Amino acid sequence: MEISIREATYIKVIGKLTNCGERSTSSIEIAKELGVKAPSAVDMIKRLESMGIVEHTPWRGVKLTDKGVMKYKMLIRKYKILETYLHITFNMSLEEACECVSKFDVYVPKKVIDAMCAYMGHPKRCPHGDEIPRDTECCGVS
């Protein structure tokens, strides 16, 4: 399933705010984090719900579904592998690497991400020290 950068941004924010789907968050928290108005956040939440990525329960909040958690982890993996690759291979500063990656990470195929990951020896952490989600097919772990 192809998603837009805007959809990916919302998934990443919801994943962050819900600790990868462990708890719920509100549309107001999401809007605040993204710097958008609440109605815009609600519209995107409805779109993501129709895609099966989030579950929205009135008065209880928004939470990632199992499918949403998988998508979130895949997006974070893509972002962190690309960020690490740009930082190591092209000696980009972390700020430069982050800025560049945020503009195209959604469009990079998994095959390319896996090749970069293998080329770098399957890094466990990004340059910021954060864990990079593993992929069974690429890294041989579950």
N, C-alpha and C positions, 0 to 999 in steps of 0.2 A: 504494500500500500504506500503510495507516494504521498508525502505531506509537504506543506509549504513551510517556509522559514517561520512564518507567523504562528502556525500550528505547533511547530517544533519548539518555539520559544515558550508558548503556553505550557506545553507538556513538561519542559524542563523546569519552569517555575512551579508548577503544581507538584512535580516530583520533589523538588527542593522543600517546598512548604509543608508537604505531607510526609516528609522523611521516607520517600520512595513508596508512598501509598499506605504507610502504617497508621496514619491518622487523617482526619479530614481538615480542610481549610475552607475559608469563605471566599465568595466572589469578591468581596471588598478587599481582603488580604491579597488576592491575586491581582486585582486592579492596582492596588497601591504598589506592589512589587514591580509591576510593569509600567507604572506611570500613565495608566489609561483610566478612563471613566468607567464606573461600575457597569453601565449598560453594554459597553464594548466587551468587557470581560464575560458578562452573562451570555452574550451572543456566541462568543467563541466556546464557552463551556457547553452550550447547547450543541454546537457543531461537533465538538469532541465526544460528547455523549452519544450523538447519532452514529459516530464512528466506532463506538464501543471502547473508547480509551479512558473515559472518566464516568463515574457514577455521581449524579447530583441528587441529593436528597434535600428537599426544602427544609429549612431551619436546622439542618444538620451539616450541610456543606458539601464540598466536592472532594472526591477521593479517586485515585487511579484504580482502574480495574486490573485484573491479572494481565490482560492484553496491554493496558496502559503502562504497567510496571515494566513489562518486556520492552515496549517501545521506548520508555524513558531510559532504561539501562543501555539500549542500543544507541540512542542519541548521545548519551554521556560517553559511551565507549568511542564512538566516532569522533566526537569533539576532542577528547583527551588524547587519542592516538594521533590525530592531525596536529594538535597543539604541540605534542611531544616531538613529532617528526619535524615540524617547521623549526622548532627551537634547537633541536640537535643537529639536523642536517644543514640548515641554512643559517645557523647561529643567530636567529631572530630573538629579540628580547621577548619575555613572556607577554608583555603588553601588546607588542606587534603581532605575535603569533595568535593571541586570543582574539584580537580585532579582526585579523584576516580570516581565521577559522569560522568565526560567527557569521560570516557572509556567505559561506558555501558548504559548510559541513553536511547539511541535509542532502545535498545533491551527490555526494561521493558514494559510489557503490560499495557494498560490503566487501566485495572481492578486493577492491583497492585498499580498504582499511585493513583487511586481513594480511595483505601483502606487506603493507607498511609495518604492521605489528610484528610479523615474522622477521622482516628485515632488521628491526630494532631488537630482536631477541625476546619478544613478548614482554614488554615492560609491565611491571606490576603497579607502578606509580607514575603520575605525570610530573612535570617539573615543579609544580606547586606542592608536591608531596601527597596529593590525593590519590586514592585507589582508582585504578582503571578497571572497570567491569570486564571480566574474562568472558571468552566465547569458546564454547566446547569445540566447535569445528576448527577454530584457529589455534587456540592455546592448549587444547587437549584436556581441559578441565571442565567440570560442571559448575 
